[in-house]
Amino acid sequence: MTDKFTQSKLDRCISCGYCLPACPTYQLTGDEQSSPRGRITLMRALQDGKMPFSEGLEQSSLCLGCRACEPVCPAGVEYGVLLEEWREISWQGKNRPLIVRGLFEAVKSTWRVRSMGLVSPTARERKSDPNLNLMMGCFERVLFPKVSRTVARIAPELSITKNQGCCGALHAHNGELERGKEMAKELGDKLPGTILTTAGGCAAHLAAVLGNERVNEFSQWWSAQEKLLKPIEKNGKKIRIGFQDSCHLRNGLGIFKQPREILKSLGDYVEIPDASGCCGAAGSYSLLQRKNSRKIIAKKIEDIRDLNLDYVITVNPGCTRQLATTLRRSRVKTRVLHIAQLIEMAVS
């Protein structure tokens, strides 16, 4: 457990304010404390003992952890790491949300994670390239089992084993930073060579622990294969496609061009306004901060309605769930698919 923030990371912030326009919660509230700069000021006060950690709980919970502040920061502040340290210090004992405790229990062991795949069938185990292994994910198994089955069909070179646990991203983002790192290393030991993941948030966490050379997010990997895809038509016209970025994939790993290039080859690609902005899912955020999560996604839903899209494509299960649920609630007929599912439509 972390006792204090990494001082060198706090010191990098020069309070310039470039992060303010990029921060969804600052745009939502207009409150300086709800910005990365304001939260780092709070962290410094906590670090120096000027205020108890209990007083920082609200802001540590209000933050999406989307890391949109990092690409625009001229000083290179690793805000995402600071937020993880903050939660590891503060989200202990009674301060850990009950929902988070339940999520931790669900992925506590490999057998529990494997059992999630029993509800709906995921991709079958197989041995192909021993140095290219599919990460099955944990909650993605039960929420979107079709994704792994789709990837298995369009990428036969992938080896697949179900004997794998959670990658630890859930823990790192919710107050168990060191345990999250341990879980990533355990997964790395079970899956040799390149780990291919269909979840942007998991990709960023695994890459941070294991190294970028060990981890590929699916769209990143597919774009390097140079496989030909034919445009998809609906009623004699190219389908209209939009895309929602995975925050951690874009802001943490800088991967955002690859999925767009794939989609441009599949139909009439339309850039959704603020597609790079968080959809409000943010891991457990949509469960812990329901009202704010809905406020954050509201404008995005209206933009999708106005664009009259056939599909909104995602590269992260949390984004898929958030968009599909909210579009359905708003009676917008646009379908939400993982990028692998759309690719299969073009190669089948």
Secondary structure, DSSP 8 states (H G I E B T S, - for coil): ---S--HHHHHT-----TTGGG-HHHHHH--GGGSHHHHHHHHHHHHTTSS-GGGGHHHHHH-----THHHH-TT---HHHHHHHHHHHHS-GGGS-HHHHHHHHHTSSHHHHHHHTTTS-----B-S-TTEEEE--SHHHHH-HHHHHHHHHH-TT-BB-S-----SHHHHHTT-HHHHHHHHHHHHHHS-SEEEES-HHHHHHHHHHH-GGGEEEHHHHHHTTT------EETTEE-EEEE---HIIIIIH---HHHHHHHHTTSEE---TTTTS--S-TTTHHHH-HHHHHHHHHHHHHHHHHHT-SEEEESSHHHHHHHHHHHHHTT---EEEEHHHHHHHHH-
